[in-house]
Amino acid sequence: MAPLPGAELVRSPLQLYRYLLRCCKLLPGKNVQEHYKHAIRQSFQVHADEDNPERIRQIINRSIEDADWVMEKYKKRK
């Protein structure tokens, strides 16, 4: 299960970036949100030169899975 509706529609790195930033808005507290936004930006910079479509698909899938894990982690803390 994805953290937000529409995860199955994410096909490009730009769509993933926007999706992950929307997920951040749901996290509790400004510090937590800023931490994950920073991590997202860094990860995109690290993978900016990736041009293998299969590898990009793997990164997108893993990122959505990780976002789901983070959202579940903070949901349990409420």
MDTraj code that builds the backbone (N, CA, C; nanometers):
import mdtraj as md
import numpy as np

residues = "MET ALA PRO LEU PRO GLY ALA GLU LEU VAL ARG SER PRO LEU GLN LEU TYR ARG TYR LEU LEU ARG CYS CYS LYS LEU LEU PRO GLY LYS ASN VAL GLN GLU HIS TYR LYS HIS ALA ILE ARG GLN SER PHE GLN VAL HIS ALA ASP GLU ASP ASN PRO GLU ARG ILE ARG GLN ILE ILE ASN ARG SER ILE GLU ASP ALA ASP TRP VAL MET GLU LYS TYR LYS LYS ARG LYS".split()
xyz = np.array([
    [0.0840, -0.1186, 0.0000],
    [0.0000, 0.0000, 0.0000],
    [0.0881, 0.1243, 0.0000],
    [0.0598, 0.2164, -0.0883],
    [0.1377, 0.3390, -0.0995],
    [0.0867, 0.4436, -0.0007],
    [0.1742, 0.5343, 0.0404],
    [0.1343, 0.6346, 0.1384],
    [0.0277, 0.7326, 0.0881],
    [0.0271, 0.7627, -0.0393],
    [-0.0728, 0.8526, -0.0970],
    [-0.1351, 0.7885, -0.2195],
    [-0.2596, 0.8213, -0.2487],
    [-0.3186, 0.7721, -0.3735],
    [-0.2399, 0.8265, -0.4924],
    [-0.2307, 0.7472, -0.5959],
    [-0.1614, 0.7909, -0.7158],
    [-0.0199, 0.7403, -0.7295],
    [0.0293, 0.6660, -0.6322],
    [0.1667, 0.6157, -0.6396],
    [0.1856, 0.5278, -0.7620],
    [0.0812, 0.4567, -0.8011],
    [0.0912, 0.3678, -0.9167],
    [0.1054, 0.4460, -1.0474],
    [0.0763, 0.5758, -1.0440],
    [0.0870, 0.6589, -1.1635],
    [0.2248, 0.7222, -1.1801],
    [0.3099, 0.7082, -1.0797],
    [0.4437, 0.7671, -1.0852],
    [0.5280, 0.6899, -1.1861],
    [0.5703, 0.7593, -1.2913],
    [0.6480, 0.6954, -1.3976],
    [0.7813, 0.7640, -1.4240],
    [0.7938, 0.8901, -1.3845],
    [0.9164, 0.9636, -1.4142],
    [0.9798, 1.0143, -1.2841],
    [1.1080, 1.0475, -1.2898],
    [1.1734, 1.1026, -1.1707],
    [1.1071, 1.2307, -1.1198],
    [1.0621, 1.3166, -1.2099],
    [0.9950, 1.4396, -1.1673],
    [0.8638, 1.4094, -1.0955],
    [0.7873, 1.3142, -1.1463],
    [0.6637, 1.2738, -1.0787],
    [0.6943, 1.2161, -0.9409],
    [0.8006, 1.1376, -0.9327],
    [0.8410, 1.0807, -0.8037],
    [0.8774, 1.1916, -0.7058],
    [0.9550, 1.2877, -0.7515],
    [0.9971, 1.3987, -0.6661],
    [0.8760, 1.4718, -0.6087],
    [0.7814, 1.5040, -0.6941],
    [0.6599, 1.5736, -0.6487],
    [0.5792, 1.4871, -0.5521],
    [0.5686, 1.3596, -0.5830],
    [0.4947, 1.2662, -0.4977],
    [0.5565, 1.2607, -0.3581],
    [0.6894, 1.2478, -0.3522],
    [0.7566, 1.2383, -0.2230],
    [0.7441, 1.3669, -0.1429],
    [0.7493, 1.4805, -0.2091],
    [0.7308, 1.6070, -0.1373],
    [0.5885, 1.6194, -0.0831],
    [0.4897, 1.5685, -0.1563],
    [0.3522, 1.5674, -0.1038],
    [0.3427, 1.4772, 0.0186],
    [0.4141, 1.3662, 0.0166],
    [0.4160, 1.2774, 0.1333],
    [0.4735, 1.3498, 0.2550],
    [0.5773, 1.4288, 0.2335],
    [0.6404, 1.5019, 0.3440],
    [0.5427, 1.5940, 0.4144],
    [0.4509, 1.6515, 0.3395],
    [0.3535, 1.7437, 0.3984],
    [0.2639, 1.6744, 0.5007],
    [0.2543, 1.5425, 0.4935],
    [0.1687, 1.4675, 0.5858],
    [0.2408, 1.4274, 0.7136],
    [0.3707, 1.4476, 0.7180],
    [0.4481, 1.4077, 0.8357],
    [0.4282, 1.5089, 0.9479],
    [0.4358, 1.4607, 1.0726],
    [0.4149, 1.5513, 1.1861],
    [0.5391, 1.6361, 1.2129],
    [0.5204, 1.7615, 1.2380],
    [0.6300, 1.8480, 1.2795],
    [0.7143, 1.9014, 1.1647],
    [0.7480, 2.0272, 1.1743],
    [0.8277, 2.0947, 1.0719],
    [0.9678, 2.0337, 1.0600],
    [1.0294, 1.9974, 1.1715],
    [1.1651, 1.9410, 1.1683],
    [1.1689, 1.8086, 1.0939],
    [1.0708, 1.7247, 1.1177],
    [1.0641, 1.5948, 1.0501],
    [1.0426, 1.6154, 0.9008],
    [0.9536, 1.7055, 0.8666],
    [0.9266, 1.7343, 0.7254],
    [1.0524, 1.7841, 0.6555],
    [1.1234, 1.8777, 0.7182],
    [1.2450, 1.9329, 0.6582],
    [1.3548, 1.8274, 0.6461],
    [1.3638, 1.7388, 0.7431],
    [1.4634, 1.6306, 0.7370],
    [1.4413, 1.5440, 0.6130],
    [1.3190, 1.5015, 0.5922],
    [1.2905, 1.4139, 0.4785],
    [1.2966, 1.4888, 0.3455],
    [1.2585, 1.6156, 0.3424],
    [1.2734, 1.6944, 0.2199],
    [1.4203, 1.7046, 0.1809],
    [1.5053, 1.7270, 0.2798],
    [1.6491, 1.7350, 0.2541],
    [1.7016, 1.6016, 0.2006],
    [1.6580, 1.4923, 0.2622],
    [1.7006, 1.3593, 0.2173],
    [1.6550, 1.3320, 0.0735],
    [1.5345, 1.3756, 0.0389],
    [1.4826, 1.3572, -0.0971],
    [1.5681, 1.4358, -0.1960],
    [1.5975, 1.5613, -0.1643],
    [1.6794, 1.6438, -0.2529],
    [1.8170, 1.5815, -0.2749],
    [1.8792, 1.5357, -0.1671],
    [2.0116, 1.4735, -0.1788],
    [2.0072, 1.3494, -0.2655],
    [1.9069, 1.2676, -0.2458],
    [1.8952, 1.1451, -0.3235],
    [1.8767, 1.1751, -0.4721],
    [1.7983, 1.2768, -0.5024],
    [1.7796, 1.3134, -0.6427],
    [1.9089, 1.3651, -0.7040],
    [1.9880, 1.4384, -0.6271],
    [2.1156, 1.4864, -0.6785],
    [2.2115, 1.3707, -0.7047],
    [2.2117, 1.2722, -0.6176],
    [2.2994, 1.1562, -0.6325],
    [2.2635, 1.0759, -0.7581],
    [2.1350, 1.0644, -0.7859],
    [2.0888, 0.9813, -0.8978],
    [2.0554, 1.0613, -1.0238],
    [2.0916, 1.1888, -1.0288],
    [2.0543, 1.2752, -1.1401],
    [2.1084, 1.2282, -1.2743],
    [2.2221, 1.1618, -1.2751],
    [2.2824, 1.1197, -1.4019],
    [2.2429, 0.9779, -1.4441],
    [2.1508, 0.9172, -1.3724],
    [2.1051, 0.7815, -1.4060],
    [2.0266, 0.7851, -1.5369],
    [2.0657, 0.7001, -1.6324],
    [1.9958, 0.7003, -1.7614],
    [1.9425, 0.5628, -1.8025],
    [1.9648, 0.4630, -1.7199],
    [1.9141, 0.3282, -1.7472],
    [1.7666, 0.3214, -1.7048],
    [1.6747, 0.3003, -1.8004],
    [1.5312, 0.2993, -1.7666],
    [1.4938, 0.1936, -1.6618],
    [1.5562, 0.0795, -1.6659],
    [1.5259, -0.0260, -1.5676],
    [1.5708, 0.0160, -1.4281],
    [1.6885, 0.0756, -1.4198],
    [1.7398, 0.1223, -1.2907],
    [1.6525, 0.2359, -1.2370],
    [1.6079, 0.3243, -1.3235],
    [1.5191, 0.4330, -1.2816],
    [1.3895, 0.3756, -1.2255],
    [1.3358, 0.2739, -1.2919],
    [1.2126, 0.2086, -1.2437],
    [1.2355, 0.1458, -1.1057],
    [1.3515, 0.0829, -1.0865],
    [1.3846, 0.0236, -0.9569],
    [1.3913, 0.1311, -0.8478],
    [1.4547, 0.2426, -0.8807],
    [1.4669, 0.3521, -0.7835],
    [1.3288, 0.4067, -0.7474],
    [1.2438, 0.4234, -0.8475],
    [1.1078, 0.4738, -0.8229],
    [1.0309, 0.3777, -0.7319],
    [1.0348, 0.2497, -0.7639],
    [0.9627, 0.1508, -0.6822],
    [1.0147, 0.1483, -0.5390],
    [1.1457, 0.1494, -0.5236],
    [1.2040, 0.1446, -0.3899],
    [1.1710, 0.2710, -0.3108],
    [1.1712, 0.3849, -0.3782],
    [1.1402, 0.5112, -0.3111],
    [0.9968, 0.5136, -0.2597],
    [0.9056, 0.4601, -0.3380],
    [0.7655, 0.4547, -0.2942],
    [0.7509, 0.3588, -0.1761],
    [0.8200, 0.2466, -0.1804],
    [0.8181, 0.1527, -0.0676],
    [0.8751, 0.2187, 0.0579],
    [0.9850, 0.2917, 0.0431],
    [1.0459, 0.3600, 0.1575],
    [0.9537, 0.4681, 0.2132],
    [0.8863, 0.5402, 0.1244],
    [0.7919, 0.6431, 0.1693],
    [0.6782, 0.5794, 0.2491],
    [0.6329, 0.4642, 0.2034],
    [0.5276, 0.3922, 0.2754],
    [0.5763, 0.3555, 0.4150],
    [0.6982, 0.3075, 0.4245],
    [0.7550, 0.2689, 0.5544],
    [0.7632, 0.3893, 0.6483],
    [0.8110, 0.5021, 0.5966],
    [0.8229, 0.6227, 0.6790],
    [0.6857, 0.6694, 0.7257],
    [0.5889, 0.6697, 0.6364],
    [0.4544, 0.7142, 0.6733],
    [0.3945, 0.6224, 0.7796],
    [0.4146, 0.4936, 0.7673],
    [0.3647, 0.3983, 0.8680],
    [0.4349, 0.4206, 1.0017],
    [0.5634, 0.4469, 0.9976],
    [0.6419, 0.4712, 1.1185],
    [0.5839, 0.5886, 1.1976],
    [0.5537, 0.6967, 1.1295],
    [0.5017, 0.8141, 1.1991],
    [0.3539, 0.8029, 1.2321],
    [0.2809, 0.7202, 1.1578],
    [0.1402, 0.6978, 1.1896],
    [0.1277, 0.6259, 1.3235],
    [0.2181, 0.5327, 1.3509],
    [0.2154, 0.4552, 1.4740],
    [0.2511, 0.5399, 1.5954],
    [0.3228, 0.6487, 1.5764],
    [0.3648, 0.7351, 1.6875],
    [0.2545, 0.8266, 1.7364],
    [0.1504, 0.8425, 1.6578],
    [0.0421, 0.9351, 1.6973],
    [-0.0346, 0.8828, 1.8148],
])
top = md.Topology()
chain = top.add_chain()
for i, resn in enumerate(residues, 1):
    res = top.add_residue(resn, chain, resSeq=i)
    for name in ("N", "CA", "C"):
        top.add_atom(name, md.element.get_by_symbol(name[0]), res)
traj = md.Trajectory(xyz[None], top)
